[in-house]
Amino acid sequence: MQQDDKAAWDQYYAAAVIALASNPPKATGSPLDDLNNSTMGLANRAAGLADLMLEQRRKR
């Protein structure tokens, strides 16, 4: 990953963390709810979103 891509990904990741933390997923009663709502679950979802945003940036 190039330096400018890394800087953009870091910004996208931070934005995704803020967005996901401010609007947590609804509890479904599943045993996996605690895992999905954990810090690691939030970080994984944010990283996935940052990857998607960077991919869209590269297409432009």
DODO-53848 format. One line per field, with one value per residue: residue number from 1; residue in three letters; x, y, z of N, C-alpha, C, O, CB in turn. Coordinates in pm, whole numbers, padded with zeros to 5 digits. Atoms other than C-alpha are relative to their C-alpha. Glycine has a CB too. Layout:
N
resi	c(NUM:...)
resn	c(ala:...)
nx	c(X:...)
ny	c(Y:...)
nz	c(Z:...)
cax	c(X:...)
cay	c(Y:...)
caz	c(Z:...)
cx	c(X:...)
cy	c(Y:...)
cz	c(Z:...)
ox	c(X:...)
oy	c(Y:...)
oz	c(Z:...)
cbx	c(X:...)
cby	c(Y:...)
cbz	c(Z:...)
This chain:
60
resi	c(1:2:3:4:5:6:7:8:9:10:11:12:13:14:15:16:17:18:19:20:21:22:23:24:25:26:27:28:29:30:31:32:33:34:35:36:37:38:39:40:41:42:43:44:45:46:47:48:49:50:51:52:53:54:55:56:57:58:59:60)
resn	c(met:gln:gln:asp:asp:lys:ala:ala:trp:asp:gln:tyr:tyr:ala:ala:ala:val:ile:ala:leu:ala:ser:asn:pro:pro:lys:ala:thr:gly:ser:pro:leu:asp:asp:leu:asn:asn:ser:thr:met:gly:leu:ala:asn:arg:ala:ala:gly:leu:ala:asp:leu:met:leu:glu:gln:arg:arg:lys:arg)
nx	c(00085:-00078:00014:00124:00109:00000:00059:00143:00061:00008:00113:00123:00017:00045:00139:00085:00010:00091:00136:00049:00014:00113:00124:-00028:00101:00109:-00015:00095:00019:-00094:-00118:-00110:00019:-00109:-00122:00015:00001:-00124:-00097:-00063:00100:00010:-00124:00004:00098:-00056:-00107:00064:00053:-00114:-00048:00094:-00012:-00126:00021:00076:-00091:-00094:00073:00024)
ny	c(-00117:-00122:-00089:-00078:00095:00031:-00116:-00001:00113:-00037:-00093:00077:00087:-00083:-00039:00119:00030:-00099:00027:00125:-00013:-00087:00069:00143:00088:00044:00134:00094:00112:00104:00012:-00074:-00144:-00054:-00002:-00104:-00131:-00019:-00093:00067:00004:-00136:-00027:00079:-00060:-00128:00029:00042:-00120:-00080:00068:-00030:-00141:-00017:00062:-00097:-00113:00042:00009:-00135)
nz	c(00000:00009:-00115:00007:-00022:-00144:-00068:00031:-00069:-00143:-00016:00023:-00116:-00111:00028:-00015:-00143:-00059:00049:-00057:-00145:-00032:00040:-00015:00061:-00087:-00056:00061:-00090:00042:-00087:00060:-00021:-00082:00081:00102:-00065:-00075:00059:00115:00106:00054:00073:00123:00092:00045:00095:00125:00065:00049:00120:00108:00038:00071:00131:00080:00026:00104:00127:00054)
cax	c(00000:00137:00181:-00112:-00335:-00234:-00323:-00659:-00730:-00653:-00902:-01165:-01110:-01151:-01471:-01608:-01529:-01710:-02011:-02038:-01987:-02256:-02510:-02458:-02634:-02967:-02959:-03122:-03104:-02832:-02544:-02316:-02458:-02193:-01917:-02052:-02090:-01746:-01455:-01294:-01617:-01646:-01282:-01329:-01641:-01468:-01166:-01393:-01566:-01232:-01119:-01435:-01397:-01032:-01129:-01385:-01122:-00884:-01153:-01185)
cay	c(00000:00337:00613:00823:00512:00435:00788:00769:00423:00553:00836:00599:00362:00640:00759:00403:00348:00669:00584:00226:00321:00587:00347:-00003:-00297:-00408:-00709:-01012:-01249:-01450:-01591:-01402:-01061:-01011:-01099:-00867:-00581:-00628:-00395:-00650:-00691:-00315:-00291:-00569:-00411:-00071:-00223:-00388:-00058:00122:-00140:-00085:00293:00269:00036:00292:00567:00369:00326:00702)
caz	c(00000:-00097:00160:00031:00023:00383:00494:00317:00465:00816:00768:00629:00921:01175:01007:01000:01369:01463:01246:01372:01737:01722:01570:01716:01549:01690:01920:01757:02052:01881:02086:01846:01945:02213:01967:01696:01946:02099:02038:01807:01612:01569:01459:01203:01056:01040:00865:00609:00541:00510:00258:00052:00061:-00047:-00330:-00451:-00424:-00645:-00912:-00954)
cx	c(00090:-00031:-00131:-00122:-00011:-00064:-00151:-00071:-00016:-00117:-00133:-00031:-00054:-00145:-00094:-00017:-00100:-00144:-00057:-00021:-00121:-00134:00023:-00110:-00105:00027:-00109:-00031:00091:00115:00119:-00013:00114:00129:-00007:00006:00126:00091:00065:-00097:-00015:00123:00002:-00097:00053:00111:-00057:-00058:00111:00058:-00090:00011:00130:-00010:-00077:00087:00094:-00067:-00018:00120)
cy	c(00124:00092:00080:-00090:-00033:00114:00006:-00113:00031:00094:-00072:-00089:00080:00042:-00118:-00036:00095:-00030:-00127:00010:00084:-00064:-00151:-00085:-00041:-00142:-00090:-00117:-00116:-00009:00080:00151:00062:00009:00113:00140:00027:00100:-00060:-00009:00134:00033:-00076:00057:00132:-00023:-00044:00118:00088:-00062:00030:00144:00025:-00060:00095:00120:-00033:-00007:00135:00057)
cz	c(00000:00119:-00004:00017:00149:00079:-00024:00075:00149:00026:-00018:00120:00119:-00019:00020:00147:00067:-00040:00064:00151:00038:-00035:00009:-00062:00102:00050:-00059:00091:-00033:00100:-00053:00019:00079:-00079:-00102:00060:00081:-00071:-00123:-00117:-00068:-00084:-00133:-00101:-00055:-00102:-00135:-00076:-00056:-00126:-00119:-00047:-00077:-00141:-00093:-00037:-00115:-00137:-00066:-00065)
ox	c(00185:-00133:-00198:-00223:-00122:-00143:-00227:-00179:-00120:-00188:-00228:-00146:-00147:-00224:-00204:-00127:-00184:-00234:-00172:-00116:-00181:-00239:00039:-00225:-00077:00079:-00226:-00116:00082:00153:00212:00077:00164:00205:00091:00049:00137:00066:00085:-00057:-00024:00110:00046:-00066:00035:00121:-00006:-00046:00097:00096:-00042:00007:00131:00044:-00042:00074:00121:-00001:-00042:00116)
oy	c(00134:00077:00094:-00046:-00046:00091:00034:-00092:00000:00080:-00047:-00102:00037:00040:-00101:-00073:00052:-00027:-00127:-00048:00064:-00017:-00216:-00042:-00050:-00226:-00053:-00200:-00222:00092:00108:00226:00168:00105:00185:00233:00131:00138:00008:00008:00142:00090:-00021:00064:00162:00051:-00005:00126:00144:00010:00058:00171:00103:-00004:00109:00173:00051:00012:00143:00170)
oz	c(00078:00185:00099:00072:00201:00170:00068:00130:00208:00125:00056:00161:00187:00076:00073:00189:00146:00044:00108:00204:00143:00009:-00094:-00069:00222:-00024:-00065:00059:00030:00159:00022:-00020:00043:-00064:-00121:-00007:00145:-00186:-00223:-00232:-00190:-00192:-00234:-00220:-00173:-00200:-00240:-00198:-00164:-00219:-00229:-00167:-00173:-00236:-00210:-00147:-00200:-00239:-00186:-00115)
cbx	c(-00097:-00027:00118:-00008:00023:00145:00067:-00022:00084:00132:00012:00012:00132:00090:-00012:00061:00139:00040:00000:00098:00126:00014:-00044:00016:00067:-00136:-00009:00054:-00144:00053:00038:00010:-00130:00021:00020:-00131:-00121:00073:00107:00049:-00133:-00016:00123:-00037:-00135:00053:00094:-00109:-00084:00109:00008:-00142:-00005:00115:-00077:-00125:00081:00061:-00135:-00045)
cby	c(-00001:00072:00096:00075:-00129:-00025:00131:-00014:-00129:00065:00116:-00085:-00068:00125:00054:-00119:00011:00143:-00014:-00113:00061:00131:00042:-00035:-00124:00006:00003:-00051:-00044:00028:-00145:-00031:00025:-00087:-00135:-00018:00011:-00136:00038:-00141:-00046:00103:-00038:-00144:00023:00081:-00109:-00100:00080:00011:-00151:-00028:00090:-00066:-00134:00047:00037:-00135:-00064:00092)
cbz	c(00123:-00133:00006:-00134:-00082:00051:-00047:-00152:-00019:00046:-00101:-00128:00037:00013:-00143:-00077:00068:-00044:-00152:-00030:00060:-00073:-00144:00148:-00060:-00075:00156:-00131:-00004:-00142:00015:-00147:00072:00125:-00071:-00074:00089:00019:00103:00040:00055:00113:00085:00031:00071:00120:00055:00029:00099:00109:00022:00045:00125:00078:00014:00077:00127:00034:00022:00108)
